[in-house]
Amino acid sequence: MKGKHTYIDLFAGCGGLSLGLNRSNWKGFFAIEKSPHAFQTLEHNLIKKINHFDWPKWLPQEAHDINEVIENYSDKLKKLQGKVTLIAGGPPCQGFSIAGRRNEKDERNTLINSYIEFVSLVKPKLIFFENVKGFTMKFKSNKQKGKKYSQIVTDKLTQEGYNVYGQLVNFGDYGIPQKRTRFILVGIRNNIKNSSVEKAKSFFNLIEKNKFSFLAEKELSVKPTIEEALSDLIRSKKTIETPDRKGFTSGFYSKTKSNYQRFVRKENEETKIPNSHSFTKHSQKVIERLSYVQSVSTECKNISEDLKKQIGLSTQVLVPLQPKEQAPTVTSHPDDMIHYCEPRILTVRECARLQSFPDWFDFKGKYTTGGKLRKMEVPRYTQVGNAIPPLFGEQAGLILKQLI
């Protein structure tokens, strides 16, 4: 790994951030992800396809819980001090998310302590931490007198010897066809030359400044639209049985119609059936309901409560996508959005397009799950919804190298 900037990806999910870091010439050491489904996707694409990680022999190459890694391998982690440039990734965000039910008691919130402990053992030069917008909002019941969790993490990392700075960033301003605001925190170890809070803060100025030349070089626009991302995946009369989903049909590619489509289809030109482009089987009643919503809606936002009552809808969110706009945040719930010109929800591949995943990146595991399994399983839609867009990860990776 000599000459390469190395990193460990914590709470790696299916590998969106790792893919971005790969494209900005970082070398992965290993990734920690608890879900076997998400790890299967990461392993298939980042380990088997492009050999991105120099996985250590002492750590089995499989899904891991961060607490078990800390408990079983703390001596090995301490030996990595001075050898790891960056720790990337952020703990699961469901307890903080304003898209769901904010719950301070959600046990996943305590993973912040595990994250800090891991950082304390490895002592990387840099930290790149990502979480949802709700991470910066106080819980009314917060035991620490209404402190925001973002402030708690900032304080703890400062105590660990890092100069840190965090702010909200909308990935939709960086070439992603989706409005997705996230909390990003950058930390620089205070024994690094020129380390300061101002240096950490400069990450945000630099990435903003760099995006224009970065995207221009790839012939991408700063704010691509939904239509630019998805119009080559329209369902035609010709369909085929989904290769990895019995009883469902998939669509074929049509010709590329935008630079964004040419970009995501690079290295996948010979493929005729997009991976994970399996259509949901809607009943006639649902098709009629979705068609009606499309016919009366002109805005790319949650429909009114009156319209929900009128069509007998009980869900919190239903957004009819509009072709010339950016999508709202892609979540783990595919039923939240209606396709911009067809009466159906999006496929996994279409959600992945809105997240800037290249089409050669295959998703593994179940497509969806329901009921109690929702808390335990991470099917394909959830893998995509939880990911950091690789195109933003690549831009972040370039700037993080500049900081040191």
Backbone hydrogen bonds, N-H to C=O, Kabsch-Sander energy under -0.5 kcal/mol:
donor,donor_aa,acceptor,acceptor_aa,energy
4,K,1,M,-1.6
5,H,25,N,-0.5
7,Y,27,K,-1.6
8,I,86,L,-1.9
9,D,30,F,-1.8
10,L,8,I,-0.7
10,L,88,A,-2.8
11,F,32,I,-0.9
12,A,32,I,-2.1
15,G,12,A,-1.6
19,L,15,G,-2.4
20,G,16,G,-1.7
21,L,17,L,-2.6
22,N,18,S,-2.4
23,R,19,L,-1.9
24,S,20,G,-0.9
25,N,22,N,-1.6
26,W,21,L,-2.7
27,K,5,H,-2.9
28,G,26,W,-0.5
28,G,52,H,-1.3
29,F,7,Y,-2.9
30,F,7,Y,-0.6
32,I,9,D,-2.9
33,E,31,A,-0.6
39,F,35,S,-2.6
40,Q,36,P,-2.1
41,T,37,H,-1.5
42,L,38,A,-2.3
43,E,39,F,-3.3
44,H,40,Q,-2.3
45,N,41,T,-2.1
46,L,42,L,-2.8
47,I,42,L,-0.8
47,I,43,E,-1.1
48,K,43,E,-2.9
49,K,44,H,-1.0
50,I,45,N,-1.0
51,N,47,I,-0.9
52,H,46,L,-3.4
54,D,28,G,-2.6
55,W,53,F,-1.0
59,L,56,P,-1.2
62,E,60,P,-1.8
64,H,33,E,-1.7
68,E,65,D,-0.6
69,V,65,D,-1.9
70,I,66,I,-2.4
71,E,67,N,-2.3
72,N,68,E,-2.7
73,Y,69,V,-2.4
74,S,70,I,-0.7
77,L,73,Y,-2.4
78,K,74,S,-2.2
79,K,75,D,-1.4
80,L,77,L,-1.4
81,Q,78,K,-1.5
82,G,123,K,-0.5
83,K,80,L,-2.7
84,V,80,L,-0.9
85,T,6,T,-0.8
85,T,83,K,-0.5
86,L,6,T,-1.7
87,I,126,L,-1.8
88,A,8,I,-2.7
88,A,86,L,-0.5
89,G,128,F,-1.2
96,F,93,C,-1.7
97,S,93,C,-1.5
102,R,100,G,-0.8
103,N,95,G,-2.2
106,D,103,N,-1.6
109,N,106,D,-2.3
110,T,107,E,-1.1
111,L,108,R,-1.4
112,I,109,N,-1.6
113,N,110,T,-1.3
114,S,110,T,-0.9
115,Y,111,L,-2.4
116,I,112,I,-2.5
117,E,113,N,-2.3
118,F,114,S,-2.3
119,V,115,Y,-2.4
120,S,116,I,-2.4
121,L,117,E,-1.7
122,V,118,F,-2.2
123,K,119,V,-3.1
125,K,84,V,-1.0
126,L,85,T,-2.7
127,I,187,G,-2.3
128,F,87,I,-2.4
129,F,185,L,-3.0
131,N,183,F,-2.2
133,K,181,T,-0.7
135,F,132,V,-1.8
136,T,133,K,-2.1
137,M,134,G,-1.6
139,F,147,K,-0.5
142,N,139,F,-1.5
145,K,142,N,-0.6
145,K,143,K,-0.6
146,G,142,N,-1.0
147,K,144,Q,-1.0
149,Y,137,M,-0.5
150,S,135,F,-1.7
152,I,148,K,-1.7
153,V,149,Y,-2.5
154,T,150,S,-2.1
155,D,151,Q,-2.6
156,K,152,I,-2.3
157,L,153,V,-2.7
158,T,154,T,-2.0
159,Q,155,D,-2.1
160,E,156,K,-1.4
161,G,158,T,-1.5
162,Y,157,L,-1.6
163,N,188,I,-2.8
164,V,162,Y,-0.7
165,Y,186,V,-2.1
167,Q,184,I,-2.3
169,V,182,R,-3.0
171,F,169,V,-0.8
171,F,180,R,-2.8
173,D,170,N,-2.2
174,Y,171,F,-2.2
175,G,222,V,-2.7
176,I,171,F,-0.9
178,Q,176,I,-1.5
179,K,327,A,-3.4
180,R,178,Q,-0.8
182,R,169,V,-2.9
182,R,180,R,-0.5
183,F,131,N,-3.0
184,I,167,Q,-2.6
184,I,182,R,-0.6
185,L,129,F,-2.9
186,V,165,Y,-2.7
187,G,127,I,-2.2
188,I,163,N,-2.3
189,R,125,K,-3.0
190,N,161,G,-2.8
192,I,189,R,-2.0
195,S,192,I,-2.0
200,A,196,S,-2.0
201,K,197,V,-2.6
202,S,198,E,-1.7
203,F,199,K,-0.6
203,F,200,A,-1.1
204,F,201,K,-1.2
205,N,201,K,-0.8
206,L,202,S,-2.9
207,I,203,F,-2.5
208,E,204,F,-1.4
209,K,205,N,-2.1
210,N,206,L,-2.5
211,K,207,I,-1.2
212,F,209,K,-0.5
214,F,210,N,-2.4
215,L,211,K,-2.8
216,A,212,F,-2.1
217,E,213,S,-2.1
218,K,214,F,-1.0
219,E,216,A,-1.3
220,L,215,L,-3.0
226,I,325,E,-2.7
227,E,323,P,-2.4
229,A,225,T,-1.4
230,L,226,I,-2.1
231,S,227,E,-2.2
233,L,230,L,-2.4
234,I,231,S,-0.6
239,T,237,K,-0.7
240,I,250,S,-2.1
242,T,248,F,-2.9
245,R,242,T,-1.5
248,F,245,R,-1.6
250,S,240,I,-3.6
251,G,277,H,-1.3
253,Y,272,K,-1.8
254,S,232,D,-1.8
262,R,258,S,-2.0
263,F,259,N,-2.4
264,V,260,Y,-2.4
265,R,261,Q,-1.7
266,K,262,R,-0.5
266,K,263,F,-0.8
268,N,265,R,-2.0
271,T,268,N,-1.4
277,H,274,P,-1.3
278,S,276,S,-0.7
279,F,249,T,-2.7
282,H,280,T,-1.2
287,I,283,S,-2.4
288,E,284,Q,-2.4
289,R,285,K,-2.1
290,L,286,V,-2.8
291,S,287,I,-2.5
292,Y,288,E,-2.2
293,V,289,R,-2.2
294,Q,290,L,-2.3
295,S,291,S,-2.0
296,V,292,Y,-1.4
297,S,293,V,-0.9
301,K,299,E,-1.7
303,I,318,L,-2.2
308,K,304,S,-2.0
309,K,305,E,-2.4
310,Q,306,D,-2.4
311,I,307,L,-1.9
312,G,308,K,-0.5
312,G,309,K,-0.9
313,L,308,K,-3.2
319,V,336,D,-3.2
321,L,319,V,-0.8
321,L,338,I,-2.1
325,E,322,Q,-1.7
327,A,177,P,-2.2
336,D,333,H,-1.6
337,M,334,P,-1.1
338,I,319,V,-2.7
339,H,344,R,-3.1
344,R,342,E,-2.3
346,L,334,P,-0.5
348,V,276,S,-0.6
349,R,276,S,-1.9
351,C,347,T,-2.1
352,A,348,V,-2.5
353,R,349,R,-2.1
354,L,350,E,-1.8
355,Q,351,C,-0.8
356,S,353,R,-1.5
357,F,352,A,-2.4
359,D,264,V,-3.3
361,F,358,P,-1.5
362,D,360,W,-0.8
373,L,370,G,-1.2
374,R,371,G,-1.4
375,K,372,K,-1.3
376,M,373,L,-1.1
377,E,373,L,-3.5
380,R,366,K,-3.0
381,Y,367,Y,-1.8
383,Q,379,P,-2.5
384,V,380,R,-2.3
385,G,381,Y,-2.5
386,N,382,T,-2.2
387,A,383,Q,-0.6
387,A,384,V,-1.0
392,F,389,P,-0.9
393,G,389,P,-2.3
394,E,390,P,-2.4
395,Q,391,L,-1.3
396,A,392,F,-2.7
397,G,393,G,-2.3
398,L,394,E,-1.7
399,I,395,Q,-1.6
400,L,396,A,-2.7
401,K,397,G,-1.5
402,Q,398,L,-1.0
403,L,399,I,-1.3
404,I,400,L,-0.5
404,I,401,K,-0.9
